[in-house]
Amino acid sequence: MSAAAALAAPALPDLEGWSATAILAWALTEFSPRIAVACSMQDAVVVDLAVRLDPAVEVFFLDTGYHFAETYETAARLRRRYGLNLVRLRPEPDAPVAAGGCDACCAGRKVRPMDRYLAGKAAWATGLRRTDGPTRAGARAVEWDGRHGLVKVNPIVEWSDAEVAAYVADHDVIVNPLLRRGYDSIGCEPCTVPGRGRDGRWAGSGKTECGLHAPL
């Protein structure tokens, strides 16, 4: 993405305080069919919200090749329940491997595949929440993604852990079984251990983000 494109941010509405459903409804009206919903297969909260509005909405999953078996099983369950329009983004055959270091592995198996995919989109929706950690505390419901040159929609950005749990219970939302085994944040198997919040991700490395939500 060029610096000129990154600076060409459009005027965006302030949807702070809107419900998650209303935020997604706005985004789908504005950007369909050039919008996609990101799903890490940790839970299906945002997917469930989105498919209630548009059953055919495109959902993408970064298939790094290093996920837990439970994560792949969760993806299969989502496809069966929703008839999900799921796109699996896979890395290039020569992408860095986990043994070569977390930063290179995340860049090659997550960041670059998503960069290529989003180049054809106008907007993407995420499950990012402010309570995820300090690096996400300033996230907005709708914001400009200068890295990709498109609109980023975070419909549950204001939700607490209790609100997520309540939605899961009320709507029988599919969740990754690892959540019930002490994994509060689920990434790739070689670099994820049980932990509170995001403490189990890249444990001991000092790393807190894979780069998907990094600014330009």
C-alpha atoms as a printed R data frame, in Angstrom:
    type eleno elety resid chain resno       x       y      z
1   ATOM     1    CA   MET     A     1   0.000   0.000  0.000
2   ATOM     2    CA   SER     A     2   1.501   3.340 -1.041
3   ATOM     3    CA   ALA     A     3   1.741   6.276  1.342
4   ATOM     4    CA   ALA     A     4  -0.628   8.219 -0.909
5   ATOM     5    CA   ALA     A     5  -3.263   5.490 -0.724
6   ATOM     6    CA   ALA     A     6  -2.829   5.212  3.026
7   ATOM     7    CA   LEU     A     7  -3.516   8.943  3.405
8   ATOM     8    CA   ALA     A     8  -6.663   8.796  1.286
9   ATOM     9    CA   ALA     A     9  -8.858   7.943  4.258
10  ATOM    10    CA   PRO     A    10 -12.544   8.679  3.658
11  ATOM    11    CA   ALA     A    11 -14.790  10.379  6.177
12  ATOM    12    CA   LEU     A    12 -16.258   7.609  8.321
13  ATOM    13    CA   PRO     A    13 -19.343   7.713 10.540
14  ATOM    14    CA   ASP     A    14 -19.004   7.633 14.296
15  ATOM    15    CA   LEU     A    15 -20.837   4.454 15.303
16  ATOM    16    CA   GLU     A    16 -19.624   4.364 18.890
17  ATOM    17    CA   GLY     A    17 -22.450   3.213 21.128
18  ATOM    18    CA   TRP     A    18 -24.317   1.434 18.331
19  ATOM    19    CA   SER     A    19 -25.229  -2.199 18.830
20  ATOM    20    CA   ALA     A    20 -23.041  -4.825 17.183
21  ATOM    21    CA   THR     A    21 -25.930  -5.775 14.904
22  ATOM    22    CA   ALA     A    22 -26.475  -2.177 13.833
23  ATOM    23    CA   ILE     A    23 -22.765  -1.693 13.126
24  ATOM    24    CA   LEU     A    24 -22.646  -4.827 10.988
25  ATOM    25    CA   ALA     A    25 -25.884  -3.925  9.206
26  ATOM    26    CA   TRP     A    26 -24.381  -0.561  8.262
27  ATOM    27    CA   ALA     A    27 -21.174  -2.207  7.034
28  ATOM    28    CA   LEU     A    28 -22.969  -4.834  4.957
29  ATOM    29    CA   THR     A    29 -25.215  -2.210  3.386
30  ATOM    30    CA   GLU     A    30 -22.270   0.026  2.552
31  ATOM    31    CA   PHE     A    31 -19.731  -2.524  1.334
32  ATOM    32    CA   SER     A    32 -21.327  -5.807  0.218
33  ATOM    33    CA   PRO     A    33 -20.168  -7.832 -1.603
34  ATOM    34    CA   ARG     A    34 -16.653  -6.405 -1.070
35  ATOM    35    CA   ILE     A    35 -16.617  -7.054  2.667
36  ATOM    36    CA   ALA     A    36 -15.392 -10.097  4.564
37  ATOM    37    CA   VAL     A    37 -15.527 -11.243  8.173
38  ATOM    38    CA   ALA     A    38 -12.349 -12.462  9.844
39  ATOM    39    CA   CYS     A    39 -12.620 -15.542 12.060
40  ATOM    40    CA   SER     A    40  -9.740 -17.052 14.017
41  ATOM    41    CA   MET     A    41 -11.932 -20.009 15.022
42  ATOM    42    CA   GLN     A    42 -11.653 -19.067 18.671
43  ATOM    43    CA   ASP     A    43 -15.363 -18.372 18.765
44  ATOM    44    CA   ALA     A    44 -18.082 -17.607 16.231
45  ATOM    45    CA   VAL     A    45 -19.658 -14.551 17.855
46  ATOM    46    CA   VAL     A    46 -19.036 -12.109 14.992
47  ATOM    47    CA   VAL     A    47 -19.784 -14.812 12.417
48  ATOM    48    CA   ASP     A    48 -23.103 -15.546 14.121
49  ATOM    49    CA   LEU     A    49 -23.979 -11.837 14.189
50  ATOM    50    CA   ALA     A    50 -23.049 -11.423 10.524
51  ATOM    51    CA   VAL     A    51 -24.795 -14.475  9.064
52  ATOM    52    CA   ARG     A    52 -28.026 -13.484 10.790
53  ATOM    53    CA   LEU     A    53 -27.926 -10.410  8.552
54  ATOM    54    CA   ASP     A    54 -26.445 -12.031  5.438
55  ATOM    55    CA   PRO     A    55 -26.150 -15.842  5.363
56  ATOM    56    CA   ALA     A    56 -23.871 -15.615  2.320
57  ATOM    57    CA   VAL     A    57 -21.378 -13.156  3.795
58  ATOM    58    CA   GLU     A    58 -17.778 -14.142  3.082
59  ATOM    59    CA   VAL     A    59 -15.792 -15.332  6.100
60  ATOM    60    CA   PHE     A    60 -12.045 -15.864  5.994
61  ATOM    61    CA   PHE     A    61  -9.764 -17.996  8.140
62  ATOM    62    CA   LEU     A    62  -5.973 -17.824  8.146
63  ATOM    63    CA   ASP     A    63  -4.967 -21.453  7.819
64  ATOM    64    CA   THR     A    64  -1.327 -21.253  8.875
65  ATOM    65    CA   GLY     A    65  -0.824 -25.010  8.855
66  ATOM    66    CA   TYR     A    66   0.055 -24.881 12.551
67  ATOM    67    CA   HIS     A    67  -3.346 -24.694 14.215
68  ATOM    68    CA   PHE     A    68  -4.558 -27.009 16.954
69  ATOM    69    CA   ALA     A    69  -6.731 -29.913 15.853
70  ATOM    70    CA   GLU     A    70  -9.517 -28.308 17.892
71  ATOM    71    CA   THR     A    71  -9.269 -25.150 15.784
72  ATOM    72    CA   TYR     A    72  -9.722 -27.066 12.536
73  ATOM    73    CA   GLU     A    73 -12.615 -28.970 14.109
74  ATOM    74    CA   THR     A    74 -14.224 -25.653 15.075
75  ATOM    75    CA   ALA     A    75 -13.952 -24.464 11.453
76  ATOM    76    CA   ALA     A    76 -15.639 -27.651 10.267
77  ATOM    77    CA   ARG     A    77 -18.459 -27.211 12.786
78  ATOM    78    CA   LEU     A    78 -19.068 -23.647 11.625
79  ATOM    79    CA   ARG     A    79 -19.294 -24.750  8.006
80  ATOM    80    CA   ARG     A    80 -21.838 -27.402  8.906
81  ATOM    81    CA   ARG     A    81 -24.002 -25.153 11.063
82  ATOM    82    CA   TYR     A    82 -24.155 -22.102  8.839
83  ATOM    83    CA   GLY     A    83 -23.365 -23.491  5.399
84  ATOM    84    CA   LEU     A    84 -20.602 -20.952  5.777
85  ATOM    85    CA   ASN     A    85 -19.125 -19.125  2.798
86  ATOM    86    CA   LEU     A    86 -15.652 -19.798  4.165
87  ATOM    87    CA   VAL     A    87 -12.390 -18.837  2.487
88  ATOM    88    CA   ARG     A    88  -9.229 -20.468  3.863
89  ATOM    89    CA   LEU     A    89  -6.132 -18.348  3.336
90  ATOM    90    CA   ARG     A    90  -3.020 -20.487  3.090
91  ATOM    91    CA   PRO     A    91   0.630 -19.405  3.009
92  ATOM    92    CA   GLU     A    92   2.992 -19.828  0.095
93  ATOM    93    CA   PRO     A    93   4.755 -23.231 -0.011
94  ATOM    94    CA   ASP     A    94   8.064 -21.639  0.995
95  ATOM    95    CA   ALA     A    95   6.639 -19.591  3.878
96  ATOM    96    CA   PRO     A    96   8.762 -19.472  7.062
97  ATOM    97    CA   VAL     A    97   8.184 -22.222  9.596
98  ATOM    98    CA   ALA     A    98   7.567 -21.899 13.318
99  ATOM    99    CA   ALA     A    99  11.026 -23.180 14.196
100 ATOM   100    CA   GLY     A   100  12.515 -20.195 12.372
101 ATOM   101    CA   GLY     A   101  11.032 -17.683 14.820
102 ATOM   102    CA   CYS     A   102   7.617 -16.259 15.656
103 ATOM   103    CA   ASP     A   103   7.964 -12.950 13.817
104 ATOM   104    CA   ALA     A   104   8.930 -14.460 10.461
105 ATOM   105    CA   CYS     A   105   6.353 -17.232 10.795
106 ATOM   106    CA   CYS     A   106   3.502 -14.796 11.566
107 ATOM   107    CA   ALA     A   107   4.550 -12.530  8.710
108 ATOM   108    CA   GLY     A   108   4.659 -15.321  6.169
109 ATOM   109    CA   ARG     A   109   1.701 -17.370  7.330
110 ATOM   110    CA   LYS     A   110  -0.716 -14.682  8.516
111 ATOM   111    CA   VAL     A   111   0.176 -11.157  7.492
112 ATOM   112    CA   ARG     A   112   1.155 -11.684  3.847
113 ATOM   113    CA   PRO     A   113  -1.752 -14.030  2.981
114 ATOM   114    CA   MET     A   114  -4.207 -11.564  4.519
115 ATOM   115    CA   ASP     A   115  -2.573  -8.608  2.752
116 ATOM   116    CA   ARG     A   116  -3.077 -10.346 -0.607
117 ATOM   117    CA   TYR     A   117  -6.664 -11.275  0.166
118 ATOM   118    CA   LEU     A   118  -7.768  -7.866  1.452
119 ATOM   119    CA   ALA     A   119  -6.365  -6.144 -1.622
120 ATOM   120    CA   GLY     A   120  -9.640  -7.037 -3.342
121 ATOM   121    CA   LYS     A   121 -11.925  -5.821 -0.542
122 ATOM   122    CA   ALA     A   122 -13.437  -2.512  0.513
123 ATOM   123    CA   ALA     A   123 -13.914  -3.435  4.182
124 ATOM   124    CA   TRP     A   124 -13.328  -6.184  6.705
125 ATOM   125    CA   ALA     A   125 -14.988  -6.997 10.012
126 ATOM   126    CA   THR     A   126 -13.145  -8.321 13.039
127 ATOM   127    CA   GLY     A   127 -13.794  -9.602 16.546
128 ATOM   128    CA   LEU     A   128 -11.293  -7.163 18.038
129 ATOM   129    CA   ARG     A   129 -12.224  -5.800 21.485
130 ATOM   130    CA   ARG     A   130 -10.703  -3.062 23.627
131 ATOM   131    CA   THR     A   131 -10.511  -5.428 26.586
132 ATOM   132    CA   ASP     A   132  -8.156  -7.722 24.636
133 ATOM   133    CA   GLY     A   133  -5.157  -5.710 25.835
134 ATOM   134    CA   PRO     A   134  -3.359  -2.356 25.809
135 ATOM   135    CA   THR     A   135  -2.532  -2.513 22.097
136 ATOM   136    CA   ARG     A   136  -6.250  -2.591 21.301
137 ATOM   137    CA   ALA     A   137  -7.537  -0.115 23.861
138 ATOM   138    CA   GLY     A   138  -7.927   2.657 21.289
139 ATOM   139    CA   ALA     A   139  -9.853   0.645 18.701
140 ATOM   140    CA   ARG     A   140 -13.014   2.164 17.256
141 ATOM   141    CA   ALA     A   141 -16.224   0.589 15.990
142 ATOM   142    CA   VAL     A   142 -15.400   1.828 12.491
143 ATOM   143    CA   GLU     A   143 -11.915   2.973 11.552
144 ATOM   144    CA   TRP     A   144  -9.633   3.426  8.578
145 ATOM   145    CA   ASP     A   145  -7.133   0.623  8.020
146 ATOM   146    CA   GLY     A   146  -4.247   2.525  6.467
147 ATOM   147    CA   ARG     A   147  -2.163  -0.612  6.083
148 ATOM   148    CA   HIS     A   148  -4.645  -2.126  3.632
149 ATOM   149    CA   GLY     A   149  -6.378   1.014  2.398
150 ATOM   150    CA   LEU     A   150  -9.876  -0.048  3.424
151 ATOM   151    CA   VAL     A   151 -12.436   0.273  6.202
152 ATOM   152    CA   LYS     A   152 -12.082  -1.862  9.312
153 ATOM   153    CA   VAL     A   153 -15.241  -2.677 11.260
154 ATOM   154    CA   ASN     A   154 -15.065  -3.855 14.874
155 ATOM   155    CA   PRO     A   155 -18.701  -4.505 15.864
156 ATOM   156    CA   ILE     A   156 -18.027  -5.931 19.339
157 ATOM   157    CA   VAL     A   157 -15.208  -3.540 20.199
158 ATOM   158    CA   GLU     A   158 -17.043  -2.324 23.320
159 ATOM   159    CA   TRP     A   159 -18.045  -5.742 24.624
160 ATOM   160    CA   SER     A   160 -16.768  -7.077 27.918
161 ATOM   161    CA   ASP     A   161 -15.853 -10.716 28.519
162 ATOM   162    CA   ALA     A   162 -19.185 -11.099 30.322
163 ATOM   163    CA   GLU     A   163 -21.106  -9.779 27.312
164 ATOM   164    CA   VAL     A   164 -19.316 -12.206 25.003
165 ATOM   165    CA   ALA     A   165 -20.097 -15.088 27.360
166 ATOM   166    CA   ALA     A   166 -23.744 -14.038 27.571
167 ATOM   167    CA   TYR     A   167 -24.096 -13.898 23.775
168 ATOM   168    CA   VAL     A   168 -22.465 -17.321 23.441
169 ATOM   169    CA   ALA     A   169 -24.877 -18.784 25.993
170 ATOM   170    CA   ASP     A   170 -27.992 -17.056 24.635
171 ATOM   171    CA   HIS     A   171 -27.357 -18.069 21.024
172 ATOM   172    CA   ASP     A   172 -25.580 -21.402 21.492
173 ATOM   173    CA   VAL     A   173 -22.578 -20.009 19.642
174 ATOM   174    CA   ILE     A   174 -19.846 -22.458 18.664
175 ATOM   175    CA   VAL     A   175 -16.606 -21.915 20.565
176 ATOM   176    CA   ASN     A   176 -13.236 -23.599 20.363
177 ATOM   177    CA   PRO     A   177 -13.089 -26.268 23.110
178 ATOM   178    CA   LEU     A   178  -9.625 -25.021 24.098
179 ATOM   179    CA   LEU     A   179 -11.310 -22.004 25.698
180 ATOM   180    CA   ARG     A   180 -12.618 -24.347 28.378
181 ATOM   181    CA   ARG     A   181  -9.127 -25.747 28.955
182 ATOM   182    CA   GLY     A   182  -7.467 -22.548 30.070
183 ATOM   183    CA   TYR     A   183  -6.606 -21.017 26.691
184 ATOM   184    CA   ASP     A   184  -8.079 -17.509 26.793
185 ATOM   185    CA   SER     A   185  -6.462 -16.630 23.455
186 ATOM   186    CA   ILE     A   186  -5.873 -19.295 20.827
187 ATOM   187    CA   GLY     A   187  -3.195 -19.038 18.179
188 ATOM   188    CA   CYS     A   188  -0.975 -21.613 16.521
189 ATOM   189    CA   GLU     A   189  -0.083 -24.736 18.471
190 ATOM   190    CA   PRO     A   190   3.738 -24.313 18.572
191 ATOM   191    CA   CYS     A   191   3.559 -20.884 20.244
192 ATOM   192    CA   THR     A   192   0.363 -20.964 22.336
193 ATOM   193    CA   VAL     A   193   0.008 -22.215 25.914
194 ATOM   194    CA   PRO     A   194  -2.825 -21.881 28.443
195 ATOM   195    CA   GLY     A   195  -3.000 -18.394 29.931
196 ATOM   196    CA   ARG     A   196  -5.202 -15.503 30.996
197 ATOM   197    CA   GLY     A   197  -6.012 -12.860 28.431
198 ATOM   198    CA   ARG     A   198  -3.332 -12.955 25.755
199 ATOM   199    CA   ASP     A   199  -0.615 -14.148 28.152
200 ATOM   200    CA   GLY     A   200  -0.527 -17.578 26.543
201 ATOM   201    CA   ARG     A   201   0.292 -16.247 23.073
202 ATOM   202    CA   TRP     A   202   3.983 -16.353 22.116
203 ATOM   203    CA   ALA     A   203   4.661 -17.132 25.783
204 ATOM   204    CA   GLY     A   204   8.017 -15.894 27.016
205 ATOM   205    CA   SER     A   205   8.851 -14.030 23.798
206 ATOM   206    CA   GLY     A   206   7.587 -10.563 24.701
207 ATOM   207    CA   LYS     A   207   5.496 -10.602 21.515
208 ATOM   208    CA   THR     A   208   1.870  -9.475 21.908
209 ATOM   209    CA   GLU     A   209   0.559  -9.144 18.328
210 ATOM   210    CA   CYS     A   210   1.080 -11.111 15.129
211 ATOM   211    CA   GLY     A   211   0.854  -8.008 12.935
212 ATOM   212    CA   LEU     A   212  -2.655  -8.402 11.515
213 ATOM   213    CA   HIS     A   213  -3.891  -5.328 13.349
214 ATOM   214    CA   ALA     A   214  -0.691  -3.305 13.066
215 ATOM   215    CA   PRO     A   215  -0.950   0.219 11.622
216 ATOM   216    CA   LEU     A   216   0.833   1.149  8.418
